[in-house]
Amino acid sequence: MSKVRKFFLNGQEYYTYQDITIFDIINYFNCNTSLLVLEYNNLICNKKNWNKIFIKDNDKIEIVTIVGGG
């Protein structure tokens, strides 16, 4: 049986029993990857690493979406 992991996404608390990556989270929430910046545990995370980083207990993820306007 897998261990439950708690993580925070934009300050909101979530739980998972599955081994998931940052990329899995982005897909689950249907984020537009070309218009976002992702911070993982207080460091900017490069897109090429999103599918390599598995969520661990108490990880903090911040997703900032770029919005254009005039």
mmCIF file of the N, C-alpha and C atoms, coordinates in Angstrom:
data_MODEL
# 
_entry.id   MODEL 
# 
loop_
_atom_site.group_PDB 
_atom_site.id 
_atom_site.type_symbol 
_atom_site.label_atom_id 
_atom_site.label_alt_id 
_atom_site.label_comp_id 
_atom_site.label_asym_id 
_atom_site.label_entity_id 
_atom_site.label_seq_id 
_atom_site.pdbx_PDB_ins_code 
_atom_site.Cartn_x 
_atom_site.Cartn_y 
_atom_site.Cartn_z 
_atom_site.occupancy 
_atom_site.B_iso_or_equiv 
_atom_site.pdbx_formal_charge 
_atom_site.auth_seq_id 
_atom_site.auth_comp_id 
_atom_site.auth_asym_id 
_atom_site.auth_atom_id 
_atom_site.pdbx_PDB_model_num 
ATOM 1   N N  . MET A 1 1  ? 0.840  -1.188 0.000   1.00 0.00 ? 1  MET A N  1 
ATOM 2   C CA . MET A 1 1  ? 0.000  0.000  0.000   1.00 0.00 ? 1  MET A CA 1 
ATOM 3   C C  . MET A 1 1  ? 0.880  1.245  0.000   1.00 0.00 ? 1  MET A C  1 
ATOM 4   N N  . SER A 1 2  ? 0.527  2.197  -0.828  1.00 0.00 ? 2  SER A N  1 
ATOM 5   C CA . SER A 1 2  ? 1.306  3.429  -0.940  1.00 0.00 ? 2  SER A CA 1 
ATOM 6   C C  . SER A 1 2  ? 1.028  4.359  0.231   1.00 0.00 ? 2  SER A C  1 
ATOM 7   N N  . LYS A 1 3  ? 2.013  5.146  0.546   1.00 0.00 ? 3  LYS A N  1 
ATOM 8   C CA . LYS A 1 3  ? 1.901  6.134  1.618   1.00 0.00 ? 3  LYS A CA 1 
ATOM 9   C C  . LYS A 1 3  ? 1.220  7.393  1.082   1.00 0.00 ? 3  LYS A C  1 
ATOM 10  N N  . VAL A 1 4  ? 0.362  7.963  1.889   1.00 0.00 ? 4  VAL A N  1 
ATOM 11  C CA . VAL A 1 4  ? -0.292 9.208  1.485   1.00 0.00 ? 4  VAL A CA 1 
ATOM 12  C C  . VAL A 1 4  ? 0.719  10.347 1.569   1.00 0.00 ? 4  VAL A C  1 
ATOM 13  N N  . ARG A 1 5  ? 0.661  11.214 0.570   1.00 0.00 ? 5  ARG A N  1 
ATOM 14  C CA . ARG A 1 5  ? 1.524  12.392 0.550   1.00 0.00 ? 5  ARG A CA 1 
ATOM 15  C C  . ARG A 1 5  ? 0.658  13.636 0.489   1.00 0.00 ? 5  ARG A C  1 
ATOM 16  N N  . LYS A 1 6  ? 1.021  14.595 1.319   1.00 0.00 ? 6  LYS A N  1 
ATOM 17  C CA . LYS A 1 6  ? 0.338  15.887 1.314   1.00 0.00 ? 6  LYS A CA 1 
ATOM 18  C C  . LYS A 1 6  ? 1.226  16.862 0.555   1.00 0.00 ? 6  LYS A C  1 
ATOM 19  N N  . PHE A 1 7  ? 0.609  17.648 -0.329  1.00 0.00 ? 7  PHE A N  1 
ATOM 20  C CA . PHE A 1 7  ? 1.357  18.696 -1.011  1.00 0.00 ? 7  PHE A CA 1 
ATOM 21  C C  . PHE A 1 7  ? 0.479  19.933 -1.111  1.00 0.00 ? 7  PHE A C  1 
ATOM 22  N N  . PHE A 1 8  ? 1.104  21.047 -1.388  1.00 0.00 ? 8  PHE A N  1 
ATOM 23  C CA . PHE A 1 8  ? 0.395  22.318 -1.475  1.00 0.00 ? 8  PHE A CA 1 
ATOM 24  C C  . PHE A 1 8  ? 0.524  22.856 -2.895  1.00 0.00 ? 8  PHE A C  1 
ATOM 25  N N  . LEU A 1 9  ? -0.596 23.227 -3.478  1.00 0.00 ? 9  LEU A N  1 
ATOM 26  C CA . LEU A 1 9  ? -0.627 23.818 -4.802  1.00 0.00 ? 9  LEU A CA 1 
ATOM 27  C C  . LEU A 1 9  ? -1.291 25.172 -4.686  1.00 0.00 ? 9  LEU A C  1 
ATOM 28  N N  . ASN A 1 10 ? -0.523 26.226 -4.939  1.00 0.00 ? 10 ASN A N  1 
ATOM 29  C CA . ASN A 1 10 ? -0.998 27.609 -4.797  1.00 0.00 ? 10 ASN A CA 1 
ATOM 30  C C  . ASN A 1 10 ? -1.665 27.826 -3.433  1.00 0.00 ? 10 ASN A C  1 
ATOM 31  N N  . GLY A 1 11 ? -1.028 27.276 -2.401  1.00 0.00 ? 11 GLY A N  1 
ATOM 32  C CA . GLY A 1 11 ? -1.497 27.466 -1.034  1.00 0.00 ? 11 GLY A CA 1 
ATOM 33  C C  . GLY A 1 11 ? -2.604 26.524 -0.601  1.00 0.00 ? 11 GLY A C  1 
ATOM 34  N N  . GLN A 1 12 ? -3.171 25.757 -1.516  1.00 0.00 ? 12 GLN A N  1 
ATOM 35  C CA . GLN A 1 12 ? -4.249 24.819 -1.208  1.00 0.00 ? 12 GLN A CA 1 
ATOM 36  C C  . GLN A 1 12 ? -3.647 23.445 -0.919  1.00 0.00 ? 12 GLN A C  1 
ATOM 37  N N  . GLU A 1 13 ? -4.162 22.771 0.100   1.00 0.00 ? 13 GLU A N  1 
ATOM 38  C CA . GLU A 1 13 ? -3.652 21.477 0.520   1.00 0.00 ? 13 GLU A CA 1 
ATOM 39  C C  . GLU A 1 13 ? -4.316 20.353 -0.281  1.00 0.00 ? 13 GLU A C  1 
ATOM 40  N N  . TYR A 1 14 ? -3.495 19.417 -0.789  1.00 0.00 ? 14 TYR A N  1 
ATOM 41  C CA . TYR A 1 14 ? -3.978 18.256 -1.540  1.00 0.00 ? 14 TYR A CA 1 
ATOM 42  C C  . TYR A 1 14 ? -3.299 17.003 -1.009  1.00 0.00 ? 14 TYR A C  1 
ATOM 43  N N  . TYR A 1 15 ? -3.926 15.863 -1.255  1.00 0.00 ? 15 TYR A N  1 
ATOM 44  C CA . TYR A 1 15 ? -3.381 14.578 -0.831  1.00 0.00 ? 15 TYR A CA 1 
ATOM 45  C C  . TYR A 1 15 ? -3.396 13.610 -2.005  1.00 0.00 ? 15 TYR A C  1 
ATOM 46  N N  . THR A 1 16 ? -2.386 12.723 -2.056  1.00 0.00 ? 16 THR A N  1 
ATOM 47  C CA . THR A 1 16 ? -2.352 11.694 -3.083  1.00 0.00 ? 16 THR A CA 1 
ATOM 48  C C  . THR A 1 16 ? -1.732 10.419 -2.518  1.00 0.00 ? 16 THR A C  1 
ATOM 49  N N  . TYR A 1 17 ? -2.240 9.297  -2.987  1.00 0.00 ? 17 TYR A N  1 
ATOM 50  C CA . TYR A 1 17 ? -1.639 7.992  -2.687  1.00 0.00 ? 17 TYR A CA 1 
ATOM 51  C C  . TYR A 1 17 ? -0.773 7.521  -3.855  1.00 0.00 ? 17 TYR A C  1 
ATOM 52  N N  . GLN A 1 18 ? -0.938 8.148  -4.997  1.00 0.00 ? 18 GLN A N  1 
ATOM 53  C CA . GLN A 1 18 ? -0.248 7.739  -6.210  1.00 0.00 ? 18 GLN A CA 1 
ATOM 54  C C  . GLN A 1 18 ? 1.092  8.445  -6.343  1.00 0.00 ? 18 GLN A C  1 
ATOM 55  N N  . ASP A 1 19 ? 1.987  7.817  -7.098  1.00 0.00 ? 19 ASP A N  1 
ATOM 56  C CA . ASP A 1 19 ? 3.243  8.469  -7.467  1.00 0.00 ? 19 ASP A CA 1 
ATOM 57  C C  . ASP A 1 19 ? 2.946  9.371  -8.658  1.00 0.00 ? 19 ASP A C  1 
ATOM 58  N N  . ILE A 1 20 ? 2.947  10.666 -8.424  1.00 0.00 ? 20 ILE A N  1 
ATOM 59  C CA . ILE A 1 20 ? 2.620  11.618 -9.486  1.00 0.00 ? 20 ILE A CA 1 
ATOM 60  C C  . ILE A 1 20 ? 3.762  12.619 -9.644  1.00 0.00 ? 20 ILE A C  1 
ATOM 61  N N  . THR A 1 21 ? 3.852  13.134 -10.851 1.00 0.00 ? 21 THR A N  1 
ATOM 62  C CA . THR A 1 21 ? 4.871  14.135 -11.158 1.00 0.00 ? 21 THR A CA 1 
ATOM 63  C C  . THR A 1 21 ? 4.217  15.516 -11.236 1.00 0.00 ? 21 THR A C  1 
ATOM 64  N N  . ILE A 1 22 ? 5.044  16.514 -11.314 1.00 0.00 ? 22 ILE A N  1 
ATOM 65  C CA . ILE A 1 22 ? 4.546  17.874 -11.523 1.00 0.00 ? 22 ILE A CA 1 
ATOM 66  C C  . ILE A 1 22 ? 3.762  17.934 -12.827 1.00 0.00 ? 22 ILE A C  1 
ATOM 67  N N  . PHE A 1 23 ? 4.260  17.244 -13.849 1.00 0.00 ? 23 PHE A N  1 
ATOM 68  C CA . PHE A 1 23 ? 3.576  17.211 -15.139 1.00 0.00 ? 23 PHE A CA 1 
ATOM 69  C C  . PHE A 1 23 ? 2.171  16.620 -15.002 1.00 0.00 ? 23 PHE A C  1 
ATOM 70  N N  . ASP A 1 24 ? 2.018  15.577 -14.190 1.00 0.00 ? 24 ASP A N  1 
ATOM 71  C CA . ASP A 1 24 ? 0.699  14.976 -13.948 1.00 0.00 ? 24 ASP A CA 1 
ATOM 72  C C  . ASP A 1 24 ? -0.259 15.992 -13.328 1.00 0.00 ? 24 ASP A C  1 
ATOM 73  N N  . ILE A 1 25 ? 0.234  16.770 -12.393 1.00 0.00 ? 25 ILE A N  1 
ATOM 74  C CA . ILE A 1 25 ? -0.608 17.785 -11.738 1.00 0.00 ? 25 ILE A CA 1 
ATOM 75  C C  . ILE A 1 25 ? -1.042 18.847 -12.737 1.00 0.00 ? 25 ILE A C  1 
ATOM 76  N N  . ILE A 1 26 ? -0.127 19.305 -13.555 1.00 0.00 ? 26 ILE A N  1 
ATOM 77  C CA . ILE A 1 26 ? -0.452 20.323 -14.562 1.00 0.00 ? 26 ILE A CA 1 
ATOM 78  C C  . ILE A 1 26 ? -1.517 19.803 -15.525 1.00 0.00 ? 26 ILE A C  1 
ATOM 79  N N  . ASN A 1 27 ? -1.370 18.555 -15.950 1.00 0.00 ? 27 ASN A N  1 
ATOM 80  C CA . ASN A 1 27 ? -2.367 17.959 -16.842 1.00 0.00 ? 27 ASN A CA 1 
ATOM 81  C C  . ASN A 1 27 ? -3.708 17.780 -16.145 1.00 0.00 ? 27 ASN A C  1 
ATOM 82  N N  . TYR A 1 28 ? -3.693 17.348 -14.901 1.00 0.00 ? 28 TYR A N  1 
ATOM 83  C CA . TYR A 1 28 ? -4.934 17.129 -14.154 1.00 0.00 ? 28 TYR A CA 1 
ATOM 84  C C  . TYR A 1 28 ? -5.743 18.427 -14.057 1.00 0.00 ? 28 TYR A C  1 
ATOM 85  N N  . PHE A 1 29 ? -5.065 19.525 -13.798 1.00 0.00 ? 29 PHE A N  1 
ATOM 86  C CA . PHE A 1 29 ? -5.750 20.810 -13.671 1.00 0.00 ? 29 PHE A CA 1 
ATOM 87  C C  . PHE A 1 29 ? -5.895 21.534 -15.011 1.00 0.00 ? 29 PHE A C  1 
ATOM 88  N N  . ASN A 1 30 ? -5.496 20.869 -16.098 1.00 0.00 ? 30 ASN A N  1 
ATOM 89  C CA . ASN A 1 30 ? -5.689 21.371 -17.457 1.00 0.00 ? 30 ASN A CA 1 
ATOM 90  C C  . ASN A 1 30 ? -5.085 22.767 -17.654 1.00 0.00 ? 30 ASN A C  1 
ATOM 91  N N  . CYS A 1 31 ? -3.873 22.932 -17.183 1.00 0.00 ? 31 CYS A N  1 
ATOM 92  C CA . CYS A 1 31 ? -3.169 24.214 -17.316 1.00 0.00 ? 31 CYS A CA 1 
ATOM 93  C C  . CYS A 1 31 ? -2.555 24.338 -18.703 1.00 0.00 ? 31 CYS A C  1 
ATOM 94  N N  . ASN A 1 32 ? -2.533 25.548 -19.235 1.00 0.00 ? 32 ASN A N  1 
ATOM 95  C CA . ASN A 1 32 ? -1.888 25.830 -20.505 1.00 0.00 ? 32 ASN A CA 1 
ATOM 96  C C  . ASN A 1 32 ? -0.391 25.997 -20.231 1.00 0.00 ? 32 ASN A C  1 
ATOM 97  N N  . THR A 1 33 ? 0.392  25.002 -20.608 1.00 0.00 ? 33 THR A N  1 
ATOM 98  C CA . THR A 1 33 ? 1.817  24.989 -20.248 1.00 0.00 ? 33 THR A CA 1 
ATOM 99  C C  . THR A 1 33 ? 2.639  26.086 -20.916 1.00 0.00 ? 33 THR A C  1 
ATOM 100 N N  . SER A 1 34 ? 2.129  26.641 -22.003 1.00 0.00 ? 34 SER A N  1 
ATOM 101 C CA . SER A 1 34 ? 2.903  27.694 -22.664 1.00 0.00 ? 34 SER A CA 1 
ATOM 102 C C  . SER A 1 34 ? 2.752  29.040 -21.974 1.00 0.00 ? 34 SER A C  1 
ATOM 103 N N  . LEU A 1 35 ? 1.789  29.146 -21.059 1.00 0.00 ? 35 LEU A N  1 
ATOM 104 C CA . LEU A 1 35 ? 1.524  30.427 -20.405 1.00 0.00 ? 35 LEU A CA 1 
ATOM 105 C C  . LEU A 1 35 ? 1.699  30.387 -18.887 1.00 0.00 ? 35 LEU A C  1 
ATOM 106 N N  . LEU A 1 36 ? 2.584  29.515 -18.408 1.00 0.00 ? 36 LEU A N  1 
ATOM 107 C CA . LEU A 1 36 ? 2.734  29.477 -16.957 1.00 0.00 ? 36 LEU A CA 1 
ATOM 108 C C  . LEU A 1 36 ? 4.191  29.370 -16.546 1.00 0.00 ? 36 LEU A C  1 
ATOM 109 N N  . VAL A 1 37 ? 4.422  29.799 -15.319 1.00 0.00 ? 37 VAL A N  1 
ATOM 110 C CA . VAL A 1 37 ? 5.714  29.659 -14.655 1.00 0.00 ? 37 VAL A CA 1 
ATOM 111 C C  . VAL A 1 37 ? 5.443  28.844 -13.401 1.00 0.00 ? 37 VAL A C  1 
ATOM 112 N N  . LEU A 1 38 ? 6.300  27.873 -13.137 1.00 0.00 ? 38 LEU A N  1 
ATOM 113 C CA . LEU A 1 38 ? 6.074  26.983 -12.005 1.00 0.00 ? 38 LEU A CA 1 
ATOM 114 C C  . LEU A 1 38 ? 7.210  27.093 -11.004 1.00 0.00 ? 38 LEU A C  1 
ATOM 115 N N  . GLU A 1 39 ? 6.836  27.252 -9.753  1.00 0.00 ? 39 GLU A N  1 
ATOM 116 C CA . GLU A 1 39 ? 7.799  27.295 -8.657  1.00 0.00 ? 39 GLU A CA 1 
ATOM 117 C C  . GLU A 1 39 ? 7.607  26.034 -7.833  1.00 0.00 ? 39 GLU A C  1 
ATOM 118 N N  . TYR A 1 40 ? 8.693  25.301 -7.604  1.00 0.00 ? 40 TYR A N  1 
ATOM 119 C CA . TYR A 1 40 ? 8.651  24.054 -6.844  1.00 0.00 ? 40 TYR A CA 1 
ATOM 120 C C  . TYR A 1 40 ? 9.570  24.195 -5.637  1.00 0.00 ? 40 TYR A C  1 
ATOM 121 N N  . ASN A 1 41 ? 8.981  24.172 -4.457  1.00 0.00 ? 41 ASN A N  1 
ATOM 122 C CA . ASN A 1 41 ? 9.733  24.352 -3.209  1.00 0.00 ? 41 ASN A CA 1 
ATOM 123 C C  . ASN A 1 41 ? 10.643 25.586 -3.264  1.00 0.00 ? 41 ASN A C  1 
ATOM 124 N N  . ASN A 1 42 ? 10.046 26.697 -3.669  1.00 0.00 ? 42 ASN A N  1 
ATOM 125 C CA . ASN A 1 42 ? 10.675 28.018 -3.691  1.00 0.00 ? 42 ASN A CA 1 
ATOM 126 C C  . ASN A 1 42 ? 11.726 28.214 -4.782  1.00 0.00 ? 42 ASN A C  1 
ATOM 127 N N  . LEU A 1 43 ? 11.784 27.314 -5.765  1.00 0.00 ? 43 LEU A N  1 
ATOM 128 C CA . LEU A 1 43 ? 12.710 27.471 -6.884  1.00 0.00 ? 43 LEU A CA 1 
ATOM 129 C C  . LEU A 1 43 ? 11.935 27.367 -8.189  1.00 0.00 ? 43 LEU A C  1 
ATOM 130 N N  . ILE A 1 44 ? 12.278 28.216 -9.154  1.00 0.00 ? 44 ILE A N  1 
ATOM 131 C CA . ILE A 1 44 ? 11.656 28.136 -10.475 1.00 0.00 ? 44 ILE A CA 1 
ATOM 132 C C  . ILE A 1 44 ? 12.045 26.796 -11.096 1.00 0.00 ? 44 ILE A C  1 
ATOM 133 N N  . CYS A 1 45 ? 11.058 26.096 -11.622 1.00 0.00 ? 45 CYS A N  1 
ATOM 134 C CA . CYS A 1 45 ? 11.275 24.753 -12.160 1.00 0.00 ? 45 CYS A CA 1 
ATOM 135 C C  . CYS A 1 45 ? 11.180 24.780 -13.681 1.00 0.00 ? 45 CYS A C  1 
ATOM 136 N N  . ASN A 1 46 ? 12.222 24.301 -14.346 1.00 0.00 ? 46 ASN A N  1 
ATOM 137 C CA . ASN A 1 46 ? 12.275 24.252 -15.798 1.00 0.00 ? 46 ASN A CA 1 
ATOM 138 C C  . ASN A 1 46 ? 11.286 23.213 -16.327 1.00 0.00 ? 46 ASN A C  1 
ATOM 139 N N  . LYS A 1 47 ? 10.601 23.532 -17.431 1.00 0.00 ? 47 LYS A N  1 
ATOM 140 C CA . LYS A 1 47 ? 9.603  22.637 -18.028 1.00 0.00 ? 47 LYS A CA 1 
ATOM 141 C C  . LYS A 1 47 ? 10.163 21.261 -18.349 1.00 0.00 ? 47 LYS A C  1 
ATOM 142 N N  . LYS A 1 48 ? 11.408 21.177 -18.749 1.00 0.00 ? 48 LYS A N  1 
ATOM 143 C CA . LYS A 1 48 ? 11.968 19.885 -19.128 1.00 0.00 ? 48 LYS A CA 1 
ATOM 144 C C  . LYS A 1 48 ? 12.089 18.922 -17.938 1.00 0.00 ? 48 LYS A C  1 
ATOM 145 N N  . ASN A 1 49 ? 11.967 19.436 -16.717 1.00 0.00 ? 49 ASN A N  1 
ATOM 146 C CA . ASN A 1 49 ? 12.057 18.593 -15.519 1.00 0.00 ? 49 ASN A CA 1 
ATOM 147 C C  . ASN A 1 49 ? 10.701 18.205 -14.939 1.00 0.00 ? 49 ASN A C  1 
ATOM 148 N N  . TRP A 1 50 ? 9.620  18.759 -15.460 1.00 0.00 ? 50 TRP A N  1 
ATOM 149 C CA . TRP A 1 50 ? 8.300  18.522 -14.873 1.00 0.00 ? 50 TRP A CA 1 
ATOM 150 C C  . TRP A 1 50 ? 7.920  17.048 -14.825 1.00 0.00 ? 50 TRP A C  1 
ATOM 151 N N  . ASN A 1 51 ? 8.314  16.270 -15.814 1.00 0.00 ? 51 ASN A N  1 
ATOM 152 C CA . ASN A 1 51 ? 7.941  14.853 -15.814 1.00 0.00 ? 51 ASN A CA 1 
ATOM 153 C C  . ASN A 1 51 ? 8.952  13.983 -15.060 1.00 0.00 ? 51 ASN A C  1 
ATOM 154 N N  . LYS A 1 52 ? 9.987  14.591 -14.510 1.00 0.00 ? 52 LYS A N  1 
ATOM 155 C CA . LYS A 1 52 ? 11.014 13.855 -13.758 1.00 0.00 ? 52 LYS A CA 1 
ATOM 156 C C  . LYS A 1 52 ? 10.884 14.052 -12.251 1.00 0.00 ? 52 LYS A C  1 
ATOM 157 N N  . ILE A 1 53 ? 10.136 15.068 -11.835 1.00 0.00 ? 53 ILE A N  1 
ATOM 158 C CA . ILE A 1 53 ? 10.031 15.399 -10.412 1.00 0.00 ? 53 ILE A CA 1 
ATOM 159 C C  . ILE A 1 53 ? 8.760  14.788 -9.842  1.00 0.00 ? 53 ILE A C  1 
ATOM 160 N N  . PHE A 1 54 ? 8.926  13.827 -8.940  1.00 0.00 ? 54 PHE A N  1 
ATOM 161 C CA . PHE A 1 54 ? 7.797  13.187 -8.285  1.00 0.00 ? 54 PHE A CA 1 
ATOM 162 C C  . PHE A 1 54 ? 7.472  13.926 -6.988  1.00 0.00 ? 54 PHE A C  1 
ATOM 163 N N  . ILE A 1 55 ? 6.196  14.057 -6.727  1.00 0.00 ? 55 ILE A N  1 
ATOM 164 C CA . ILE A 1 55 ? 5.725  14.785 -5.549  1.00 0.00 ? 55 ILE A CA 1 
ATOM 165 C C  . ILE A 1 55 ? 6.072  14.018 -4.283  1.00 0.00 ? 55 ILE A C  1 
ATOM 166 N N  . LYS A 1 56 ? 6.636  14.742 -3.332  1.00 0.00 ? 56 LYS A N  1 
ATOM 167 C CA . LYS A 1 56 ? 6.965  14.190 -2.023  1.00 0.00 ? 56 LYS A CA 1 
ATOM 168 C C  . LYS A 1 56 ? 6.117  14.894 -0.964  1.00 0.00 ? 56 LYS A C  1 
ATOM 169 N N  . ASP A 1 57 ? 6.085  14.324 0.219   1.00 0.00 ? 57 ASP A N  1 
ATOM 170 C CA . ASP A 1 57 ? 5.292  14.878 1.305   1.00 0.00 ? 57 ASP A CA 1 
ATOM 171 C C  . ASP A 1 57 ? 5.709  16.323 1.608   1.00 0.00 ? 57 ASP A C  1 
ATOM 172 N N  . ASN A 1 58 ? 4.725  17.188 1.714   1.00 0.00 ? 58 ASN A N  1 
ATOM 173 C CA . ASN A 1 58 ? 4.880  18.608 2.064   1.00 0.00 ? 58 ASN A CA 1 
ATOM 174 C C  . ASN A 1 58 ? 5.540  19.464 0.985   1.00 0.00 ? 58 ASN A C  1 
ATOM 175 N N  . ASP A 1 59 ? 5.580  18.985 -0.257  1.00 0.00 ? 59 ASP A N  1 
ATOM 176 C CA . ASP A 1 59 ? 6.082  19.815 -1.354  1.00 0.00 ? 59 ASP A CA 1 
ATOM 177 C C  . ASP A 1 59 ? 5.168  21.022 -1.552  1.00 0.00 ? 59 ASP A C  1 
ATOM 178 N N  . LYS A 1 60 ? 5.763  22.112 -1.989  1.00 0.00 ? 60 LYS A N  1 
ATOM 179 C CA . LYS A 1 60 ? 5.013  23.338 -2.258  1.00 0.00 ? 60 LYS A CA 1 
ATOM 180 C C  . LYS A 1 60 ? 5.188  23.712 -3.730  1.00 0.00 ? 60 LYS A C  1 
ATOM 181 N N  . ILE A 1 61 ? 4.072  23.820 -4.420  1.00 0.00 ? 61 ILE A N  1 
ATOM 182 C CA . ILE A 1 61 ? 4.063  24.153 -5.840  1.00 0.00 ? 61 ILE A CA 1 
ATOM 183 C C  . ILE A 1 61 ? 3.252  25.410 -6.028  1.00 0.00 ? 61 ILE A C  1 
ATOM 184 N N  . GLU A 1 62 ? 3.802  26.350 -6.742  1.00 0.00 ? 62 GLU A N  1 
ATOM 185 C CA . GLU A 1 62 ? 3.082  27.579 -7.096  1.00 0.00 ? 62 GLU A CA 1 
ATOM 186 C C  . GLU A 1 62 ? 3.063  27.686 -8.612  1.00 0.00 ? 62 GLU A C  1 
ATOM 187 N N  . ILE A 1 63 ? 1.870  27.847 -9.152  1.00 0.00 ? 63 ILE A N  1 
ATOM 188 C CA . ILE A 1 63 ? 1.718  28.012 -10.589 1.00 0.00 ? 63 ILE A CA 1 
ATOM 189 C C  . ILE A 1 63 ? 1.222  29.436 -10.838 1.00 0.00 ? 63 ILE A C  1 
ATOM 190 N N  . VAL A 1 64 ? 2.003  30.156 -11.645 1.00 0.00 ? 64 VAL A N  1 
ATOM 191 C CA . VAL A 1 64 ? 1.644  31.521 -11.991 1.00 0.00 ? 64 VAL A CA 1 
ATOM 192 C C  . VAL A 1 64 ? 1.337  31.535 -13.488 1.00 0.00 ? 64 VAL A C  1 
ATOM 193 N N  . THR A 1 65 ? 0.138  31.971 -13.833 1.00 0.00 ? 65 THR A N  1 
ATOM 194 C CA . THR A 1 65 ? -0.284 32.028 -15.229 1.00 0.00 ? 65 THR A CA 1 
ATOM 195 C C  . THR A 1 65 ? -0.074 33.427 -15.757 1.00 0.00 ? 65 THR A C  1 
ATOM 196 N N  . ILE A 1 66 ? 0.485  33.526 -16.950 1.00 0.00 ? 66 ILE A N  1 
ATOM 197 C CA . ILE A 1 66 ? 0.719  34.809 -17.600 1.00 0.00 ? 66 ILE A CA 1 
ATOM 198 C C  . ILE A 1 66 ? -0.559 35.226 -18.302 1.00 0.00 ? 66 ILE A C  1 
ATOM 199 N N  . VAL A 1 67 ? -1.023 36.433 -18.001 1.00 0.00 ? 67 VAL A N  1 
ATOM 200 C CA . VAL A 1 67 ? -2.252 36.952 -18.591 1.00 0.00 ? 67 VAL A CA 1 
ATOM 201 C C  . VAL A 1 67 ? -1.910 38.241 -19.332 1.00 0.00 ? 67 VAL A C  1 
ATOM 202 N N  . GLY A 1 68 ? -2.331 38.326 -20.577 1.00 0.00 ? 68 GLY A N  1 
ATOM 203 C CA . GLY A 1 68 ? -2.092 39.532 -21.355 1.00 0.00 ? 68 GLY A CA 1 
ATOM 204 C C  . GLY A 1 68 ? -3.282 40.462 -21.274 1.00 0.00 ? 68 GLY A C  1 
ATOM 205 N N  . GLY A 1 69 ? -3.069 41.677 -21.612 1.00 0.00 ? 69 GLY A N  1 
ATOM 206 C CA . GLY A 1 69 ? -4.152 42.652 -21.591 1.00 0.00 ? 69 GLY A CA 1 
ATOM 207 C C  . GLY A 1 69 ? -3.625 44.030 -21.931 1.00 0.00 ? 69 GLY A C  1 
ATOM 208 N N  . GLY A 1 70 ? -4.531 44.940 -21.970 1.00 0.00 ? 70 GLY A N  1 
ATOM 209 C CA . GLY A 1 70 ? -4.095 46.271 -22.333 1.00 0.00 ? 70 GLY A CA 1 
ATOM 210 C C  . GLY A 1 70 ? -4.589 47.330 -21.430 1.00 0.00 ? 70 GLY A C  1 
# 
